[in-house]
Amino acid sequence: MLRCHIYWANNSAFAHLAAPRGRRHTAARYDAAKQSGQARAICDGRVHNQFGEGRGLAPCCKDMSILLGCIADDFTGATDLANNLVRGGMRTVQTIGVPSSAMADEVDAVVVALKSRTIAAADAVAQSLAALEWLRAQGCRQFYFKYCSTFDSTALGNIGPVTEALMQALGTDFTIACPAFPENKRTVFKGYLFAGDVLLNESGMQNHPLTPMTDANLVRVLQAQSKGKVGLIDYETVARGHAAIAGRIAVLKAEGVRIAVVDAINNDDLMRMGKAFAGMPLLTAGSGVAIGLPQNFAAAGLLRESASASALPSPAGHEAIVSGSCSVATNAQVADFMRGGGAAYWLDPLKLAAGEPEVARALAWAQAVLAAGKGPLLVYSTAESHAVKAVQAALGVADAGAMVEQALAAIARGLVDAGVSRMIVAGGETSGAVVQALGVRALRIGSQIDPGVPWTATVGGKPMLLALKSGNFGTVDFFSEAFAQLH
């Protein structure tokens, strides 16, 4: 442990702080010392009276600051982003919500996972600003607002309002927007978002129960929810490299553009973009843009190589899947698991609404399956879009979603009590409900299962491995392959 002490030049009192490497000093103490000139700091025996740039960081402690502070609008998206940072050699922790204390682990990046994608825009802004405040207090050098690679939002937000609030808080007049993640077949060309070979609004996302995406033109979609002017950095510019991208940014800023959608169709584009964005205070993107960022920190000598960036413990116990996503990809994964003979229980929303004890029934079934040694098992509410719409028509969109989330979260908690220690959760909203029900406060990011989905390990509390999967991610055999990776 590197010990840093703050001494007030006052014979009647002094204070000190021991901080593990990677953790910044208490901002209030350093700010008071800096303003009064009555304090000095001693770090590992080195005395200094000057305080460095950035709130509260002493010069000899600058190498201790976290390199990248990220805010994600849902839990699976946070894991997706953290996965790409770990792949680039950055030791990364994902927190569940805004932590109440300073980061104690030695890490290069922190991703604060919120559940703000589909809440009221004002609430999403408030939560995001709280996350930013905490990240700034950890001494982060650059900030990243992460949303879905399908740009899930409506004309009311939340991507535009959150982006502009973060820009204002950071005092920056320009940022970019790029949901591209080519490894998962999300590409942007001429400002249009593609899912595979089709436009986003032809991919099934037009039927999303909460954020139906009926327009693939990102400039138009983002402009509708933003006050500032939105522009485009097109593929021809990106293909010419980081200098051309920087030049285009200068032109757009002169034209009054505050947010620029950026084209990207492959990982080479992401690497070129990464270099161009090295000095940008705030980036907004899906997880793909993160692929190009570790190179910047490495080039600046700030990122130490770590062969163990993805190493996780391996707790013994049962295996289970909890699936609440109704995406095309997750429907296929559920069907594949059942075709392979996997034990599965369907959670009926209408029975839940009627007050039937569906949670108790599911747990009784699961306990019998586990006792017979027949895991991994699956509990799911996943259904085709027509069935989802019928339930929503009967119960209401918001009520149906909240009811199913709460039931799946209660089932997940019961599964853990029954000895499950390795769990896959499918769906962003479901993942958020489950980790909150389990009392998980932070996750260490491990190796990738499929693009955008790694295994993670809980930090503190009962040891568990969790794979939080965005509904649209993963190959058809994802469930079986994820557990096979652990064996």
N, C-alpha and C positions, 0 to 999 in steps of 0.2 A: 504494500500500500504506500502510495506517495502521500506524504502528510504535508498539508498546507495550513499554516497558522496565520491568523490575522491578529495583530497586537495593537491595541489602542495605546498611544503614547500618553498614558494617563496612569499615574501611580496607584490610583484607587481601584482600577479595574482593567481586565483584559479579556479577550475572547479568542478562541481558537477553533479551527475546523479541520477534521481529518477527512480527506476526500480520496476515494479510490481513483485511479487513473481513469479518465473518460468522464469524470463528473466535474461540473463547474462549481465554483464557490458560491456561497449564499449571496445573492445579488444585493440584498438590502445592506449586508455588512460591508461589502466592498464599495457600494455606492456612497454610504455614509463616510467611509474612510477616504474615498477619493475627494468628496466635497469638502471635508473638514481639514484635510492635510494633517490630521492628528494620528495617522496610523501608518504602519509599515507591514509588509507581509514577508514571511520567511518560508521558503519552499525548499525542502530538502537541504536546509542549512544555508541557502542563498538569500541574502537580504535585498529587498528592493523597496523603494519609496514611490516609484512611478507605477501607474496603472495603465494597462494596455487598452487598445481600442476594443469596442464591444462591451456591453454592460458587464462590469465586474470581473473581467479577466485580466489577471496580472500577466506581465510580459512573459515570465518564465513558465506560465501555465497555458500559453496559447496552444501548444501541441496537445493539450488535454481535451480541447473542445470537441464536441460531436460535429462531424463534417456535414451531415445532411439531416434536416428535420422535416418529417413528412406528415401530412394530414390526409387521411383516407376517409371517404364518405360511407364506406361500409367495411365489414370485417373481412370478408373474403378478398375484397379489393386490396385491403391493407396487406394481407398475406401474399397476394400476387405481386405487389410492388416489392415487398421485402425479399421475396424469392429472387427477383432479378438483381437486387443489390448484393445478396449473398453470392450469387453466381459470378458477380464481378469482384469477389474477394472482400466485400465489406461486411464486417461483423454487425449483425442487425438484430434488434429487439423490436417486437411489436407490442405496444401497450393497448389494453382494452379500456378505452376512454382516456380522459386526461388524468395522469397520475397526480396523487396528492403530495408526493415528495420528489426529491431530486433523483435522477438516474444514478444508480449505484454500480451498474455493470460497466465494464470497459468495452465500449462499442463505437463503431464508426457512424452508424445511422440508427435513428429511431423512427418508427412509424406509429403514429397515434391513430388508432382505429376508432372512428365514430360510427354512429348509426344515424346518419344525417341525410341520406340520399333522398328519402321520400317524405321527410317531415316538412313542416312549414318553413319557408325560406328564411324568415327572421330567426327561427330557432336554429336552423343550420348555420347561419352566419354567426350567431352567438356562440355555439359550440366550437366552430372552427377558429374563432378569435381566441377562445379560451385555450385551445390546443396550441395556437401560435404563441401565446403569451408564455406557456410552459416551455415550449421548445426554445424560445429566445432566452429564457432563463437558464437553459442548459448550455448556452453559448454556441448554438448551431450556426454554421457559416452560410448555408443556403437552404431554401425552403421549397417544398414540393406539395402541391395540392393534387391528390390522386382521385380520379373518378373512373367510372366504368369504361371499358373499351368500346361499348356500344353507346356511350354518351348519354346514359339514362337520365332524362330530365324532361321538364315541360316548359311551356312559355313563361311560367312563374319562377323557374329555377330548377335545381338549386345551383347549377354550375356557375352561371353568370353572377348572381348576387354574392356568392361566397368568394369567387375570384376577385371581384372588385373590392370587397371588404378587406381581403388579405392584402391587396395592392395598396390600399389606403393606409393600412396599419404599418406596412413596411416602407411607406414613402416612395414607392416605385411607380413610374408612369407607363410601364410597358411589361407585358408578359406574353407567353405563347399558350396555345391550346392544341393538344395533339393526342387523341385517344388511340393512335395506331399501335398495334402489337402484331407484327407480321407472323410471328411464330404461331399465333392463334388465329391467323387468317383475318385479322382486322387491319385494314389498310385505308389510307386516305389519299385520294388523287383528285386534283383540281378542287379540293375542298369538300369532296363527297366521301362519305364513309361507306366502306364495303365490308360485308361479313362474308368471307369466302369469295365467291364469284358474283355475288349479287349485291345490289344496293341495300343498305341497312333496312329501309322500309319495305323490302321484299324478302327479308330473311326470317320472318317470324316475329321479329321485335315489334312489328306494328300491332301485335296482339298482346304485348306485355300488359299484365293486369294493373300495374301501377303507373308505369311510364311508357305508354305506347309511343314508339318512334315512327312517325309517319312521314318524316322528311329526312333525307340523307345529306342534305346540304348543310354542313356544319356552320358555315359563315351565317347563313340565314337563321339556323336554330339558335346559335349563341347570341346573335344580334337581338333576337326577340326577347331575351332575358337579361340583356346588358344595357347599361346606360351609355357607356363609352363606345366608340367606333370599333368595329371588328373588321379585320382585313385578312389577307391570305399570303402565305409564303408557299409558292407552288413548287411542283416537283422539279421543274427545270432549274430553279434556283438551288434547291436542296442538292441536286445531283452535281452541281458545280463545286460544292464543298463549303466548309465553314466560313471562309472569307466572303463568299457570295451571300450566304445566309446573313452574316453580320451586316453586309451592305444593304440588303433588302430591309432588314430591321431599321436601319437608319432612315431609309426612304419612307417607310411606313410611319415611323415616329414623326417625321416632318409633315406628314399628311394628317396627323392627328389621330392615327390609329393607336388604340391602347391594348388590344388583344389581337394576336394573329394566329389563325388556324394554320397548321403546318402539315404539308403533304409528307407521307412516308409509305413506301411499299416494301421495304426490306430492311434487314438489320444494318446494312451499310449506311442507309439513310439515317438511322438512329445514331450511329457513331459519329457521322458528320455533324448532325444536329447537336450532339453532346458537346463537341468542341466549341461550337458557336455559342452555347448557352453557359459556358464556364463562369462568366461573371454576372449572370443574371440573378438577382436576389430571389425571385419567385418563378417557379415553373408550374404549369398546370397541365396534367396529362393523364393518360392511362398508365399502365405499368411499363410500357415499351420504352419510353424516353429514358427511363432509369438505366437501361442497358448501356447508354452512352456516357453516363456520369462518372463511374469509378475511374475511368482513364484520366479525367481531369485532376482528381485528387491524387492519383498516383504520379502524374507528371509534375505536380507541385510538391512532391515529396511528403505528402500528408497521409498517404495510405500505406500502412505496413502490410506486407504479404502475410496471410494467415491461412495455413493449410487446414486449420480446424474450424474455419468459418461456418461450415454446415454440420459439424459434429453434434449429435444429440444422444442423450441417454436412451436406453431401451427397456422401459418398465414391462414386467410380466403382467399378463392379464388377458381378458377376453377382448374380442374385436366386434365392432358394430358399426352400422351406417344409419344415419338419421337424415332423411331427405325431404325437404319442403319445397324445392324448386320445381317449377312446372315448365321449364325451358325444354326446347326440342332435344338438346344434348342430354339433359338429365333423364328425360323420359326414355331415351334410348339406353342409357346406362342402367336404369332400373330394370328394363326389359331384359337386357343382357345378363344381369345378375340372376334374375329369376329363371331364365332359360338354362343357365348353368346349374340349376338345382339349389340355388341359395334360398335360405329360409327368409320369408318376407311377410310382413303384416301391414295391411293398408289401413291407414287412419281415416275414417269416414267423417268428413266435416259436418254432414247433415246429422249424423248420430251425436256428434259433439254438441251441436246446436240444440238438439232435443234433450240434452242433459244426460245422455247415456254415459256410463263410466268407461269411455273408450281408453283413457289413459291407463286405468287399472287393468283393463283387459289386455292392452298391448304389453304392459310390464309382466303380467302373469304368463302370457305366451312367451315373452323373451326369456324369463327365468327358466321356463321348462326347456327351451331350446339350448340355453347355455348349460344347464344341468346335464343335458344329454350329450354335450360336447359337439354340437352341430353348427357352431359359429363359423365364420362371421354371419351375423344376422342383419336384416334390414327392416326398419320401420319407416314408412313413407306416406306422404300425402300427395305425392307427385301425380299429376293427371294431365290429360290432353287439354288443349285450350278450350274446346267446346264444353267439357265437363267443368272446368274452372269457371267459365262464364255462367253456367247454370247455377253453381253454388253461390257465386257473387250476386246473381239476380235474386236468389232466395234470401240471402243473409246480409247483402251489402258488401261492397268491395273492402272497405276498411275493417269492418267487423269480422268478415270471413278470414282475412289475412291475420289479424291479431289473435283470433281464437286458435287458429291452427299453429301459429308460432308458439303461443303459450303452452299448448298441449305437447308439441314436439320438444320444447325445452324441458317440460316436466318429465317426459319420457327419457330424455338424455340424462337428466339427473338421476332417475331411477336406475338406468343402465349402469351408470358409474357406481352407484351403491351396490349393484349386483356383481361388481367385479370387472366391468369393462374399463380398460386402460388405453385402448387404441381405438379411436373413433374418427370416422369420416362424416362430415356434415356438408350436405349439398344445398346451396342456396345462400345468397348474401343475407337476407333478412332472417332466415332460419339460423345461420351461423351466429349472427348477433344475439339472437334470443338464447341460444344454447350456451355460449361462453359466459353470458351474464348470469344465467341460471346456475352454471357450475362455479361461479365466483372466480373465474380466471381473470387475472389482472395484467398478465404479460406473457408473451410467447417468444421463445428462442427459435429462430428460423433454421430449418435443416435442409436436406437435399430435395431436389425437385422430383416430383412424381411425373407430371406432365407440365408443359409450358403454362406458367402462371399458378401452379399448385404445388407447394412443398409440404413435407411433413413438418410439424412444429412440436415443440415441447413446452409444457407449462413451466413458468418460472414461479417458484414458491408453491406451497400447498401440496396437494396430492399429485405425485408424478403421473403425467399423462402425455400421450402423443395424439395430436389432433391434426387432421387435414381439412381445412376449411375451403370448400370448392365453390367458386362462382358457378351459378347454374349452367352457363353456356360453355364452360371449360371442360376439357378432358376427353380422351378417346372413349369409344363405346365400351371398352372393357376396363374402364378406369378403376372401378371398385375392386375388382380382383387383382389388378396389377399393383394397386397401391399397397395392399396387404402383402403381396408377394415380395415387394421391395424390402419389407421388414424381416423376411425369413431367410 
